[in-house]
Amino acid sequence: MAWENTVVSLPISEDVESVVMKQINNLMTKDNRPYFQAALYYLDNGKDLNQALAWFDKAIEQQPNGYWIYHQKANTLAKLGRKDEAKTSAQRSIELAKEAKNDDYVRLNEKLLEQLK
């Protein structure tokens, strides 16, 4: 905050990491588990990728036609260096995205496949 010749700063901080991790741990004990969201958080924040992969698989069980899930699973597999499996997951995402008429995900997966060559 600034006023004429005076400046006052108020540092505001929150330990977002521990709050989110606590929420994930709490939610994963419920019947309707948010596997996709938890896995995506792990993927995006450099957490345990093997755990993220297991949760993406559980999310696929919940939504077998979830092309967005297969895409993120492919990204996870790529980060783990498992290129062949990543390609398979990206191909499945393309098939499902085409069925759903979602060209954006088709392009995202095609771009990922190019990077995996």
MILO-512324 format. One record per atom (N, C-alpha, C): residue in three letters; x, y, z. Coordinates in steps of 0.1 Angstrom, whole numbers, plus 5000, padded with zeros to 4 digits. Layout:
BEGIN
ALAXYZ...
//
This chain:
BEGIN
MET500949895000MET500050005000MET500950125000ALA500650224992ALA501450344991ALA500550464992TRP501050564999TRP500250695000TRP501250805002GLU501250894992GLU502151004991GLU503650954993ASN504250995003ASN505650955005ASN505850835015THR504750765018THR504750655027THR504450525019VAL505150415022VAL504950285016VAL504950185027VAL503850105027VAL503750005037VAL503549875030SER504249775033SER504049645026SER503649545037LEU502649465032LEU502149355041LEU502349225034PRO503349145038PRO503549015031PRO502348925036ILE501748865026ILE500648765029ILE501048635022SER501048535030SER501448405025SER500548295030GLU500548185023GLU499748065027GLU500547945022ASP500547845030ASP501247725026ASP500247635018VAL500147675005VAL499247614996VAL499547464995GLU500747434994GLU501247294992GLU500647195003SER500747235016SER500347145026SER498747145027VAL498147255023VAL496647255023VAL496147165012VAL496747175000VAL496247084989VAL496546944992MET497746914997MET498146775000MET497146715011LYS496846795021LYS495946745031LYS494546715025GLN494046805016GLN492746785010GLN492746655001ILE493846634994ILE493946514985ILE493946394994ASN494746395005ASN494746275014ASN493346255020ASN492646355024ASN491346345029ASN490346285019LEU490346345007LEU489446304997LEU489646154992MET490846114992MET491245984987MET490745864996THR490145905008THR489645805017THR488145795015LYS487545875006LYS486045875004LYS485745774993ASP484445744991ASP484045654981ASP484145714967ASN483745834965ASN483845904953ASN485145974951ARG486145904949ARG487545964949ARG487846044936PRO488446164938PRO488746244926PRO490146204921TYR490146084915TYR491446034910TYR492046124900PHE491246174890PHE491846254879PHE492446384885GLN491746454893GLN492246584899GLN493446564907ALA493546454915ALA494646434924ALA495846394915ALA495646314905ALA496746274896ALA497246394888LEU496346474884LEU496846594876LEU497646694885TYR497246704897TYR497946784907TYR499446724908TYR499446594910TYR500746534912TYR501646554899LEU501046534887LEU501746554875LEU502246704874ASP501346794876ASP501646934874ASP502646994884ASN502746924896ASN503646974906ASN504846894910GLY505146804901GLY506346724903GLY506346624914LYS505146574917LYS505046474928LYS505346344923ASP504946244930ASP505246104927ASP504446064914LEU505146054903LEU504546024890LEU503945884889ASN504545794896ASN504045654896ASN502645654903GLN502545734914GLN501245744920GLN500245814911ALA500645914904ALA499745984895ALA499345894884LEU500245804879LEU499845714869LEU498745614874ALA498945564886ALA497945474892ALA496645544893TRP496645664897TRP495345744898TRP494745774885PHE495545794875PHE494945814861PHE494345684857ASP494945574860ASP494345444856ASP492945424864LYS492945464876LYS491645454884LYS490645554878ALA491045664873ALA490145764867ALA489545704854ILE490445634847ILE489945574834ILE488945464837GLU489045394848GLU488045294852GLU486745364855GLN486845484861GLN485545554864GLN484945614851GLN485745664842GLN485345724829GLN486145664818PRO485745554813PRO486445484802PRO486645564789ASN485745654787ASN485845734774ASN486445874777GLY487045894788GLY487746014791GLY488946044784TYR488846094772TYR490046124763TYR491046214770TRP490546314778TRP491446404786TRP492246324796ILE491746214801ILE492446134811ILE493546064804TYR493246004793TYR494245934785TYR495446024781HIS495046154778HIS496046244774HIS497046274785GLN496446294797GLN497346324808GLN498146204813LYS497546084811LYS498245964814LYS499445954804ALA499245984791ALA500345984782ALA501446084786ASN501046204790ASN502046304795ASN502846244807THR502146174816THR502846114827THR503846004823LEU503345924814LEU504245814809LEU505445874802ALA505245984794ALA506346044787ALA507346094797LYS506846164808LYS507846214818LYS508546094825LEU507945984826LEU508545864832LEU509545794822GLY509545844810GLY510445784800GLY509845664793ARG508645634795ARG507945514790ARG507245554777LYS508045584766LYS507545644754LYS506545554747ASP506745424746ASP505845334738ASP504445334745GLU504445334758GLU503145334765GLU502545474764ALA503345574764ALA502845714762ALA502145724748LYS502745664738LYS502245674725LYS500845594724THR500845484730THR499545404731THR498445484737SER498745544748SER497745624756SER497345744747ALA498245814741ALA497945924733ALA497045884721GLN497345774715GLN496545724704GLN495145694708ARG494945634720ARG493645604725ARG492945734728SER493645834733SER493045964735SER492546034722ILE493346014711ILE492946064698ILE491646004694GLU491545864695GLU490345794691GLU489145844698LEU489245854711LEU488145894719LEU487746044717ALA488746124715ALA488546274712ALA487846284698LYS488246204689LYS487546214676LYS486046174677GLU485846064685GLU484446024687GLU483646134694ALA484246204703ALA483646314710ALA483646444702LYS484246444690LYS484446564682LYS485146674689ASN486246644696ASN487046744702ASN488346754695ASP488446844686ASP489646854678ASP490846914686ASP490546984696ASP491647044705ASP492446924711TYR491846824716TYR492546714722TYR493246624711VAL492646624699VAL493246554688VAL494646624686ARG494646754684ARG495846824682ARG496846814693LEU496346824706LEU497246814717LEU498046674717ASN497246574714ASN497846434713ASN498846424701GLU498446484690GLU499346474678GLU500646544681LYS500546654688LYS501746734692LYS502646644702LEU501946584711LEU502746494721LEU503346384713LEU502646324704LEU503246214696LEU504446254688GLU504446374683GLU505546434676GLU506746444685GLN506546484697GLN507646504707GLN508246374711LEU507446264710LEU507846134714LEU508646054704LYS508746114692LYS509546044682LYS511046034684
//
